Amino acid sequence: MVRRRNATLSLTAAALLAATPLITSCGAQHPGAAAVVGGRTISVAALQTQVKQVRAAQNATDQADQMIDATSDLSRSQLNSMVFDQVLDRAAHDAGVSVTTTDVQRLEASAAQQVGGAQALRSALLQQYAVAPGQIDEFYRVQAEAQGLARHLGVDLTTQSGQAAVTKVLSSASQELRVDVNPRYGKWNTQTLTLGSASQPWLRQSAATSAPPQQITG
C-alpha cells in the first residue's frame, strides 16, 4: 500500500512554513502551477511530463486502448501521487527517516523476482498503477520511505491499526504543508490524502511491503 512515486527529501523549513500565508488559488497566485506544497510548486509542465511518460509507455503495448481507457483521469491521479510523495517526504524527514539507493534496489529486485523478472515487473506496474518504466525507481523509493516511517512508529503497515497510525502522521504533515491544488484538478483532502474524487486510498500509491504489485491492496 503506498505508491510512489524522488530520491532526496526536499523540504521547506518549518519556520518558513509558519510564515507562509495561505494560498487561495494556484491559478491566480502561481501561474503554471498544478499544485503548491509547502511553498514548493509542482508545475503543470512537470505534471504533463509525467503523464506523457505513462501514455508513451502505454501506447507501446498491445493493450494500449484498454490501458488508456482505464486511466482517463491520468492527470489527476499523477498529480495525486506527486503531492502525496511530498507529504510523505515531509513526514519522513520530521521522523528522521531516510532512504538509500540500496533500500530502493532491494525492494525493486524482490518484486521483480516474485513476478518473473524486470520486464514482467515493468508491465505489471504500468498496467496496474500507470507507472512508466522511468518512474519505477521513484515508485520503490516511496515504498521504502513509507516502510521506514512505519518502522519508526513501531507499526505494521499490513494491519489496519498500522495504516491508521501512518495515515495520522501523514495527515498532520499534509496540514502543515498547506497543500493547495489548482482548482482544475480538484481539492486536496488532508484526511484521506487524495485529490478530489480520487477513488484510490493512499495505500495504493506506495506499497507497504515488498510484495509484487498484484499483491498490493488498499
C-alpha positions in Angstrom: 0.0 0.0 0.0 1.8 3.1 -0.6 2.7 4.0 -4.3 5.4 6.2 -5.5 6.3 7.6 -6.7 12.1 11.4 -5.6 15.3 10.2 -4.0 16.2 13.3 -2.0 13.9 14.8 0.6 13.4 18.4 -0.5 11.5 20.2 2.3 10.7 23.7 3.3 11.9 24.7 6.8 9.1 24.8 9.4 9.8 28.4 10.2 9.2 29.4 6.6 6.1 27.3 6.5 4.7 29.1 9.5 5.4 32.4 7.9 3.8 31.5 4.6 0.3 32.9 4.0 -2.5 30.6 2.9 -2.6 30.3 -0.9 -6.1 30.9 -2.1 -5.6 29.9 -5.8 -2.8 28.3 -7.6 -4.2 29.6 -10.8 -4.3 33.2 -9.6 -1.1 33.5 -7.5 1.0 30.8 -9.1 0.6 30.8 -12.9 1.6 27.5 -14.4 1.2 25.6 -11.1 -0.7 22.4 -10.8 -0.2 22.5 -7.0 1.8 24.2 -4.3 3.0 22.0 -1.4 4.8 23.7 1.5 5.6 26.7 -0.8 7.1 24.5 -3.4 5.4 24.4 -6.8 4.5 21.3 -8.8 4.3 22.8 -12.3 1.8 21.9 -14.9 4.8 21.2 -17.2 6.2 18.7 -14.7 2.8 17.0 -14.4 2.4 16.9 -18.2 5.8 15.3 -18.4 4.8 12.5 -16.0 1.6 12.0 -18.0 3.4 11.8 -21.3 5.8 9.2 -20.0 2.9 7.0 -19.0 1.0 7.5 -22.2 4.1 6.7 -24.3 4.7 3.5 -22.4 1.0 2.5 -22.7 1.0 3.2 -26.4 3.9 0.9 -26.9 1.9 -2.1 -25.6 -0.6 -4.4 -27.2 -3.2 -3.3 -24.6 -2.8 0.4 -25.3 -6.5 1.1 -25.9 -7.6 -0.7 -22.7 -4.9 0.9 -20.6 -5.7 4.4 -21.8 -9.4 3.9 -21.3 -8.8 2.7 -17.8 -6.7 5.8 -17.0 -8.8 8.5 -18.5 -8.2 10.7 -15.4 -4.5 10.3 -15.6 -3.5 13.9 -14.9 -5.4 13.9 -11.7 -4.1 10.6 -10.5 -0.5 11.5 -11.4 -0.8 14.9 -9.6 -2.3 13.0 -6.6 0.9 10.9 -6.5 3.2 13.9 -6.9 1.5 15.7 -4.0 1.4 12.6 -1.8 5.1 12.0 -2.4 6.0 15.4 -1.0 3.7 14.9 2.0 5.4 11.6 2.7 8.8 13.2 2.3 7.9 15.8 4.9 6.6 13.2 7.4 9.7 11.0 6.9 12.0 14.0 7.3 10.4 15.0 10.5 10.7 11.5 11.8 14.4 11.3 10.8 13.7 8.6 8.3 15.9 8.4 5.2 16.1 6.0 2.2 19.2 4.8 0.5 19.7 3.6 -3.1 20.3 0.2 -1.7 16.9 0.2 0.0 15.2 1.0 -3.3 17.1 -1.5 -5.2 16.4 -4.3 -2.7 12.6 -3.7 -2.9 12.7 -3.5 -6.7 14.7 -6.6 -7.0 12.5 -8.5 -4.7 9.4 -7.5 -6.5 11.0 -8.4 -9.9 11.9 -11.8 -8.6 8.4 -12.5 -7.4 6.7 -11.6 -10.7 9.2 -13.3 -13.0 11.8 -10.7 -13.9 12.3 -7.0 -14.6 10.2 -6.9 -17.7 7.3 -8.6 -16.0 7.6 -6.0 -13.2 7.6 -3.1 -15.7 4.5 -4.5 -17.4 2.7 -5.1 -14.1 3.4 -1.6 -12.7 2.3 0.1 -16.0 -0.9 -1.9 -16.2 -1.9 -1.7 -12.5 -0.6 1.6 -11.4 0.2 3.6 -14.5 3.9 3.7 -13.6 6.1 4.3 -16.6 9.5 2.4 -16.8 11.3 5.6 -15.9 9.2 6.1 -12.8 9.9 2.7 -11.2 12.8 3.8 -9.0 10.6 6.6 -7.6 7.8 4.1 -7.0 10.0 1.9 -4.9 11.7 4.9 -3.2 8.3 5.9 -1.8 7.6 2.3 -0.7 10.9 2.2 1.1 10.2 5.6 2.7 6.8 4.5 3.9 8.1 1.3 5.4 10.8 3.3 7.1 8.2 5.6 8.6 6.1 2.7 9.8 9.2 1.1 11.5 9.9 4.4 13.2 6.4 4.5 14.5 6.7 0.8 15.5 3.7 -0.2 13.5 2.9 -2.8 10.7 1.6 -1.3 7.5 -0.1 -4.6 6.7 -2.5 -4.1 9.5 -5.4 -1.6 9.8 -4.0 -0.1 13.0 -0.7 0.3 11.4 -2.2 2.0 8.4 -4.2 4.3 10.7 -1.1 5.3 12.6 0.8 6.2 9.5 -2.2 8.0 8.0 -2.4 10.1 11.1 1.2 11.2 10.8 0.8 11.9 7.0 -2.4 13.9 7.6 -0.6 16.1 10.1 2.3 16.6 7.7 -0.2 17.4 4.9 -1.9 20.1 7.1 1.5 21.7 7.9 2.4 21.8 4.3 -0.8 23.7 3.4 -1.3 21.8 0.1 -3.0 24.0 -2.4 -4.1 22.5 -5.7 -5.1 24.2 -8.9 -9.0 24.0 -9.0 -8.9 22.4 -12.4 -7.6 19.2 -10.8 -9.8 19.3 -7.7 -9.1 19.8 -4.0 -6.6 18.0 -1.7 -8.2 16.1 1.2 -5.7 16.1 4.1 -7.6 13.3 5.9 -7.8 10.8 3.0 -4.6 12.0 1.3 -6.4 12.0 -2.0 -7.1 14.6 -4.6 -10.7 15.5 -5.5 -12.8 12.5 -6.3 -9.8 10.1 -6.4 -11.1 6.7 -5.5 -7.8 5.0 -4.6 -6.6 5.5 -1.0 -3.0 6.5 -0.3 -2.1 2.9 0.4 -2.4 2.1 -3.3 0.1 4.8 -4.1 3.0 3.2 -2.4 3.4 -0.4 -1.3 3.5 -1.2 2.4 5.5 -4.3 1.8 7.9 -5.5 -0.8 5.2 -7.7 -2.3 4.8 -7.6 -6.1 2.2 -5.2 -7.5 -0.6 -7.7 -7.8 -0.5 -8.4 -4.1 -0.7 -4.8 -3.1 -4.2 -3.9 -1.8 -5.6 -0.8 -0.4 
